[in-house]
Amino acid sequence: MSARQGTELAPALPPGLRGETLGDYATGERQLLDAARRATTPGWAALTVHFADFPPPGPRAHHGRIARAMLEDAAQRQGGQVFALRNGDLVLLCPAATLLGAPRPGAAAGETLPALLARLLRGNTPEGERPVSVLRLPEGRERLLAYAAERLAEGGLTPLEEAVALAELPVGLTPAVEARLLPDLLLRQTAVRLGGAARLQPIFREITYTSAALQAQAGEEAIEADPFLLRHFALRLEERVLIALPAEAGRRGALDPLNGPKLHLNLAPATVLSPDFAALATVCRRHGVGFGVEIALVDAAADPDGYAAARALLADAGMTCVLDHVSPLALLLSNPAALAPDLVKLDWSPRLATPPPDERAKLAEALAACGSDRVLLAGADDEQAVHWGLAQGVHCFQGHHVDAMLAASRVALCREGAACSLRQCAERAGAVAQAGRAGCRNLALLDAGAAA
């Protein structure tokens, strides 16, 4: 198709700038982000006409038409493309040489396309501001990525579009965009200790991800059957949350590490040893709050030296080290206790309730080696899981059945609880985005997990 139609990158673009599958995200912003992500070919440039920055009443109608025509003429002659964005801005991707010569009649001798556009629009722009900017590529690729992502975030995206936009950006590149996109992709779940003086005691809140957030990064390929690919995508998003958490401290939001039971985040050993984690540890130490890191058994086994260093760092910082994703089979075939975590997360399976006779004794021995007080039963989605765990001396649980128990305890004691159903309370407790928490009039209790 032609550059004027704007539904795909022009065929004349070099392979490094051609889009692949745009699917349902074929907006100007989505196409620009797709092109910027591939903008690695030297000798190209991006010219932006910043109509959105014009003061009220905005640019004159004829200015927009003339600028669009000039950019499309340059794109059609040199094999570039024009992207019309929803905020009114226009972006031209084309060979840099196109921007260095006089583009059309009416230009002064030696006047370039950016200069001609600036002269055309100068009387309509605020004092001291330039209506046109140029980025050379690939040197300016990250700035172009940030710009495209910010425009995407302004457009009212679907959750799937948001996940795609966020997954394609370099980690830590645009904090403002991440703050806008991340919450819609996140969930949180509270783990509890049952028994003792406090019958239902919240012990931590884990930050996890929606399945749609992970699936969006894989495109049309299903990832549920490939836990390693799923873990790869999850770790990319987890790094973003790690970077965002220090800025959330003290804001009393769903991601505030100072608010409610301590937060747990799933990280790889190498990430725990990174400067980004050190920044979060400094915030937690300054405020005297706890934090927990959950490291998957497969990640610990793949990088034993890294795991040992991460565990030592967490111990020195007074943080909790959790060995995560320990399946019943892994519990029987390995020795998780040898890794010396503070907590072992055992994934619930109905097989645990009715093991073959030859596994029953081995299972009891494995639990004893870990220490039942250092085992948490994850995925406790029904009463059977909780009853089995308690019978084995396990008192820490996490799962949908626990979510329902916590919601029931809150609704029974909340002064605003008469207006809420158990399902509403449970869903709000699991939400991170403000929209998901809307309707709760007792956020302090919601974030605490359960009444003291």
Order of alpha helices (4+ residues) and beta strands (2+ residues): alpha-beta-alpha-beta-beta-alpha-beta-alpha-alpha-alpha-beta-beta-alpha-alpha-beta-alpha-alpha-beta-alpha-alpha-beta-alpha-beta-alpha-alpha-beta-alpha-beta-alpha-alpha-alpha-alpha
